Amino acid sequence: MTTQQKPPLSLFEAIVPIASLIVLVGLSFFLFGDEGASGPNQVALVVATMIAVAVARRRGYSLHELGEAASASVASGIGAIFILLAVGALIGTWALSGTLIAMVYYGLQLLNPNFFYMSAAVICAVISFGIGSSWTVAGTIGIGLVGIAVNMGLDPAITAAAIISGAYFGDTTSPLSDSANLAAGVAGVDLYDHVRETLLTSIPALLIALAVFWFFGRAGELDASDKVSAIEGAFNVSPLLFIPLAVVVVLALFRLPPFTTIFIGALAGGVLAVAMAPDRVAAFADPGRSVPYWLAQIKGVWLALAGGYVSSSGHPALDVLATRGGMSSMLDTIWLVITAFAFGGVVEKAGMIQRLVEPVISRVKSVGGLVSALVASIFATNIATADQYLAIVLPARMFKRAFEARGLSPIVLSRSVGSAATPTSALIPWNSCGAYMSATLGVSTFHYFPYAVFSIVSPLIAVAVAFAGIRTFRNMTAAD
């Protein structure tokens, strides 16, 4: 029996699993705070999945069907899981080599705390637009910027939000972005038409974000001389330590897959550590000198890739900054992603999102109302399926006929989807994007959410543009 032959879900049945998830995750945050991502949130997702299964079973879905749907959804997230492992490995070897410390060292001298948040957003926006990957930017430049912020005494949550705002501006608008290509493809529009139209909503959103981050800038001067001196005494800082970062940027520009790009960057960090700080590598790997010196170099890099680096410079503040990384550090996040994708697979199979959206589509009359309903469904899909790609594809497919019936150009659909799906994915703690950003930047999604201005404002501008009738094309192709 196919999904279409099953008795339709009631509106209440469609709401129950998603509402249960939101309540359970909210309760988890209330009871456990930031520790919720280390197990309680995953339990909440498993319980919500069981509720979704129970609802779907009432409508004739077999456990086998639902199990296959959950398995297929988890399989679709394997790419994200491997990227998380690669980022963990990269952080470990960049901590070992001193690349992270070098970012902090030069950042303390070059970046003004008064404009740091704004500068962080601009830097990430430029690089993300150039390479088309928010994950790569956050996993490389973003890590260094958070380290700089901590040493400046600035707020890590605002810093993470600035990084995310810049990174997702590029991910939303770059022609190299896979999400931008997907949004254009599912709507059936030319990629560069899509990019042009999305820029019209994304640039104002970024400018608003920059204004907010400028407002949050701290007045006064920072005396970082003590921290700079401590770094100079403990690490051999050199511009050469930026080689792994350059490798990542170049590979990204050549459009290598994110996992390949990031993991090669991790290996480059390990090679650089052996070349520039072999004694540090040997001391980390084999303090008892039980293996030959050359073998200790291999062991040290291997340990940093797997379990991260533990710094013992003697400077507590630097050791906290440099002790991090490793594939093992990402296991809690991977657990979260697996349970979230399983929930999303069951919800999608049972047609719960579609059941919630259909009554809304039938009632909206204006273009603004239609775009508002689309944006709301995109956010709901990001919540329910935990995947930004599904949040692009599913609502776009569901609303495509409604846009056509009103004589709207596909570019209006494409622009609205692009402005909402990708930015809001980072706001959901169990979404693969939100989980990635939280794990990589070391800041809870709940903490950076209020400051993630671009992610919040971008879909609102898309709605405002629709209500104002700005560039609401009525032909099948966009016209100037």
Order of alpha helices (4+ residues) and beta strands (2+ residues): alpha-alpha-alpha-alpha-alpha-alpha-alpha-alpha-alpha-alpha-alpha-alpha-alpha-alpha-alpha-alpha-alpha-alpha-alpha-alpha-alpha-alpha-alpha-alpha-alpha
